[in-house]
Amino acid sequence: MQVDRRILIQRHYVYGLLMAALGSVLFSGKAILVKLAFTYGANAETLIALRMLMALPLFWAIYWWQARKKPMSPLTRLDQVKIFALGFMGYFFSSYLDFLGLQYISVGLERIVLYLTPTIVLLISYFVLKKAISRLQWYALLVGYLGVIVVFIQDASSTGSMALLGMLLVFASACSYAVYMIGSGEMVKRVGSVRLVVYASSASALLSVIQILIYDPAAVFVQVQQIYWLSLLNASLCTVIPMLLIMVAINRIGSPLVAQAGILGPISTLLMGWIVLSEPITWIQIGGMGLVIGAMWLLVRNDAPKESKESVASKSKDLEASSPLN
């Protein structure tokens, strides 16, 4: 009986790690699909509108299923305003900046820059919230940003001066999402992770519709067939499904292990960029990516709570809303 229980626990953790790894890989596929869509003449405004509009019914189906099992209390007006602001920062503005940046840089550099989001959260916590940063964390920050500079130099040599604009746009996207992550910590306790994600994504969908109506009202109806298929894959396979996988994985194995599994994101993006988009892989890129991954690993190891599995599972629910929709 004891052996069987141990096997069940091992399977529980293995399945959790596999879900986290698959979720990370699927999330990273977003950049590939966006790059492919650009080759068919789509623009960032149209792509973000199609992505959010197609993802919205899937999010609400998840919400309906969750609400059937557990009734949810009504939100206050202040909660609604905060969620709308979080939806703007985390899902709309962040994604829009990311899509804009992808026009000028490789998918490998884009994913590595977005992978720095935890360091931005750390810096905001230090400068704004006055939280202390250990010496090891400072070293990790320096190594991580050095790695990004190395990969950027490689990108700039092949894509030219516009690479700087692309990197700055994606970095601004990561900053916007970092603000969302900090702000969502309090809200997820009040409204629940599923409801926060659904309501925030609904706000993002509304904003993306308003944007496309201003930019080009007919754009979502006149795209070639490939754009719609790529957007559907982006909304389902690279947005909603990985979000669910990451949330389930966090409940199973805790956020530190899920964050470590996220290392597969930049690696898989680099490989998919090479296979699908014919983007070259060089030793400079690999070296820079290694520096960034090593820095993030140090941060995760430094922050990993030394508590029981039950305590970790309980506290990790606060981080469920941080699954990157970028």
C-alpha positions in Angstrom: 0.0 0.0 0.0 2.9 2.4 0.9 4.6 1.6 -2.4 1.4 2.2 -4.4 1.0 5.5 -2.6 4.5 6.5 -3.4 4.0 5.6 -7.1 0.9 7.7 -7.2 2.7 10.7 -5.8 5.5 10.3 -8.3 3.0 10.1 -11.1 1.3 13.2 -9.8 4.5 15.1 -10.0 5.6 13.7 -13.3 2.3 14.6 -14.9 2.6 18.1 -13.3 6.0 18.5 -14.8 4.9 17.3 -18.2 2.0 19.7 -18.2 4.3 22.6 -17.2 6.7 21.7 -19.9 4.0 21.3 -22.6 2.4 24.5 -21.5 5.7 26.4 -21.8 6.4 25.0 -25.3 2.9 25.8 -26.5 3.1 29.4 -25.2 6.3 29.9 -27.0 4.7 28.8 -30.3 2.7 32.1 -30.3 5.6 34.0 -31.8 6.0 31.5 -34.6 2.3 31.8 -35.6 2.5 35.6 -35.4 5.6 35.7 -37.6 3.9 33.4 -40.1 0.8 35.6 -40.1 3.0 38.6 -41.0 4.1 36.8 -44.1 0.5 36.8 -45.4 0.2 40.6 -45.0 -1.5 40.8 -41.6 -0.7 43.6 -39.1 -0.4 43.6 -35.4 -3.8 45.3 -34.8 -5.7 42.7 -36.8 -3.8 39.8 -35.3 -4.4 40.8 -31.7 -8.1 41.4 -32.4 -8.6 38.0 -34.0 -6.6 36.2 -31.3 -8.6 37.7 -28.4 -12.0 37.4 -30.2 -11.3 33.7 -30.9 -10.0 33.0 -27.4 -12.9 34.8 -25.6 -15.5 32.0 -26.1 -13.0 29.4 -24.9 -12.3 31.5 -21.8 -16.0 31.9 -21.0 -16.6 28.1 -21.5 -13.9 27.5 -18.8 -15.6 30.1 -16.6 -19.0 28.5 -17.0 -17.6 25.1 -16.1 -15.9 26.5 -13.1 -19.0 28.4 -11.9 -21.1 25.2 -12.1 -18.9 23.6 -9.5 -18.4 26.7 -7.2 -20.7 29.7 -7.1 -18.8 33.0 -7.2 -19.6 36.1 -5.2 -20.4 39.4 -7.1 -17.7 41.9 -7.8 -17.6 45.4 -6.4 -17.4 48.4 -8.8 -13.8 48.9 -7.6 -12.9 45.3 -8.4 -14.3 45.7 -11.9 -12.2 48.8 -12.5 -9.1 47.1 -11.3 -9.7 44.0 -13.4 -10.3 46.2 -16.5 -7.0 48.0 -15.8 -5.2 44.6 -15.3 -6.7 43.4 -18.6 -5.4 46.5 -20.4 -1.9 46.1 -19.0 -1.5 42.4 -19.0 -3.4 41.1 -22.0 -4.0 44.0 -24.4 -1.2 46.5 -24.2 1.5 43.9 -23.4 0.4 41.7 -26.3 0.1 44.6 -28.7 3.7 45.8 -27.9 4.9 42.2 -28.3 3.2 41.8 -31.7 4.7 45.1 -32.9 8.2 44.1 -31.7 8.0 40.7 -33.5 8.0 42.6 -36.8 11.6 43.6 -36.3 13.4 40.8 -34.3 13.7 37.1 -34.4 11.4 34.8 -32.3 14.4 33.7 -30.3 15.3 37.2 -29.1 11.6 37.9 -28.4 11.1 34.9 -26.2 14.4 35.6 -24.3 13.4 39.2 -23.6 9.9 38.1 -22.4 11.7 35.5 -20.2 13.2 38.4 -18.3 9.7 39.3 -16.9 10.5 38.0 -13.4 13.6 40.2 -13.2 11.4 43.2 -14.1 9.0 42.2 -11.3 12.0 42.0 -9.0 13.2 45.5 -10.0 9.7 47.1 -9.6 9.4 45.5 -6.2 12.8 46.9 -5.2 12.4 50.5 -6.5 8.7 51.0 -6.0 7.6 48.6 -3.3 11.0 48.9 -1.4 11.6 45.2 -1.1 15.1 44.0 -0.6 17.1 42.2 -3.2 19.9 39.7 -2.2 23.4 39.8 -3.7 22.7 36.6 -5.5 19.6 38.1 -7.1 21.6 41.2 -8.3 24.2 38.8 -9.9 21.4 36.9 -11.6 20.0 40.2 -12.9 23.3 41.2 -14.4 23.9 37.8 -16.0 20.4 37.8 -17.4 20.6 41.2 -19.1 24.1 40.4 -20.3 22.7 37.4 -22.1 20.0 39.5 -23.7 22.6 42.0 -25.0 24.6 39.1 -26.5 21.6 37.7 -28.4 20.6 41.3 -29.4 24.0 41.8 -31.0 23.5 38.7 -33.0 20.0 39.8 -34.1 21.2 43.3 -35.0 23.9 41.9 -37.3 21.2 40.1 -39.4 18.1 42.4 -39.1 19.8 45.8 -38.9 19.1 48.9 -36.9 15.4 48.1 -36.5 16.3 45.3 -34.1 16.8 47.9 -31.4 13.2 49.1 -31.9 11.9 45.6 -31.8 13.8 44.7 -28.7 12.6 47.8 -26.9 9.0 47.1 -27.9 9.2 43.6 -26.5 10.9 44.8 -23.4 8.1 47.3 -22.9 5.7 44.4 -23.3 7.5 42.5 -20.6 7.3 45.6 -18.3 3.6 45.9 -18.9 3.1 42.3 -18.1 5.2 42.6 -15.0 2.9 45.4 -13.7 0.0 43.0 -14.4 1.7 40.2 -12.4 2.2 42.5 -9.4 -1.3 43.9 -9.5 -2.9 40.5 -10.0 -1.4 39.1 -6.8 -4.0 40.9 -4.6 -6.9 40.4 -7.0 -6.5 36.7 -7.5 -7.1 36.3 -3.7 -10.3 38.3 -3.9 -11.9 37.1 -7.2 -10.2 33.8 -8.0 -7.7 33.0 -10.7 -10.2 31.7 -13.3 -12.5 34.7 -13.0 -9.6 37.1 -13.1 -8.2 35.6 -16.3 -11.6 35.5 -18.0 -12.7 39.0 -17.0 -9.3 40.5 -17.8 -9.2 38.7 -21.2 -12.7 40.0 -21.9 -11.5 43.5 -21.2 -8.6 42.9 -23.6 -10.9 41.6 -26.3 -13.1 44.7 -25.9 -10.1 47.0 -26.2 -8.7 45.1 -29.2 -12.1 45.5 -31.0 -12.2 49.2 -30.2 -8.6 49.5 -31.6 -9.4 47.7 -34.9 -12.6 49.7 -35.4 -10.5 52.9 -35.2 -7.6 51.5 -37.2 -9.5 49.6 -40.0 -13.1 48.3 -39.2 -13.1 45.9 -42.2 -9.7 44.3 -41.4 -11.0 41.3 -39.4 -13.3 40.3 -42.3 -11.0 40.6 -45.3 -8.0 38.5 -44.4 -6.9 35.5 -46.4 -7.9 32.1 -45.0 -4.4 31.3 -43.6 -4.7 34.3 -41.2 -7.8 33.0 -39.7 -6.4 29.5 -39.2 -3.2 30.8 -37.7 -5.2 33.1 -35.3 -7.4 30.2 -34.3 -4.3 28.1 -33.5 -2.9 31.1 -31.6 -6.0 31.6 -29.6 -6.5 27.9 -28.7 -3.3 26.0 -28.9 -0.9 28.8 -27.8 -3.2 30.8 -25.4 -6.1 29.0 -23.7 -4.8 25.4 -23.6 -1.3 26.2 -22.2 -2.9 28.6 -19.7 -4.9 25.7 -18.4 -1.9 23.3 -18.4 0.2 25.8 -16.4 -2.6 26.4 -13.9 -3.1 22.7 -13.3 0.6 22.2 -13.1 1.0 24.9 -10.4 -1.7 23.2 -8.3 0.1 19.9 -8.7 3.8 20.7 -8.2 4.0 24.4 -7.1 5.1 27.5 -8.9 8.9 27.1 -8.4 9.0 23.8 -10.3 6.7 25.2 -13.0 9.0 28.2 -13.4 12.0 25.8 -13.9 10.0 23.9 -16.5 9.5 27.2 -18.2 13.2 27.1 -19.3 11.9 25.0 -22.2 10.2 28.1 -23.6 13.2 29.9 -25.0 14.8 26.7 -26.2 11.7 25.5 -28.0 11.2 28.9 -29.6 14.7 28.9 -30.9 14.3 25.4 -32.4 10.8 26.2 -33.9 12.2 29.4 -35.4 14.9 27.5 -37.1 12.6 24.7 -38.3 9.5 26.7 -39.3 10.9 30.2 -40.1 14.4 29.2 -41.2 15.9 31.6 -38.6 19.6 30.7 -38.1 20.9 29.4 -34.8 24.4 30.5 -33.9 26.7 29.8 -31.0 26.3 33.4 -29.9 22.6 33.0 -29.6 23.0 29.7 -27.7 25.6 31.4 -25.3 23.3 34.4 -24.7 20.3 32.2 -24.1 22.4 30.1 -21.7 23.2 33.2 -19.7 19.5 34.2 -19.5 18.3 30.7 -18.6 21.0 30.4 -15.9 20.1 33.7 -14.4 16.4 32.8 -14.3 17.3 29.4 -12.7 19.2 31.2 -10.0 16.3 33.5 -9.3 13.9 30.6 -9.1 16.2 28.6 -6.9 16.7 31.6 -4.6 12.9 32.2 -4.3 11.9 28.6 -3.9 10.0 28.2 -0.6 11.3 25.7 1.7 7.9 24.5 2.9 5.8 21.5 2.8 4.0 20.4 -0.4 0.6 21.4 1.0 1.8 24.9 1.9 3.4 25.4 -1.5 0.2 24.2 -3.3 -1.8 26.7 -1.2 0.4 29.6 -1.8 1.0 28.9 -5.5 -2.7 29.7 -6.2 -1.7 33.3 -5.8 0.5 32.9 -8.9 -2.0 31.2 -11.2 -2.9 34.5 -12.9 0.7 35.0 -13.9 0.5 32.4 -16.8 1.8 34.4 -19.7 -0.7 35.2 -22.4 2.0 37.1 -24.2 
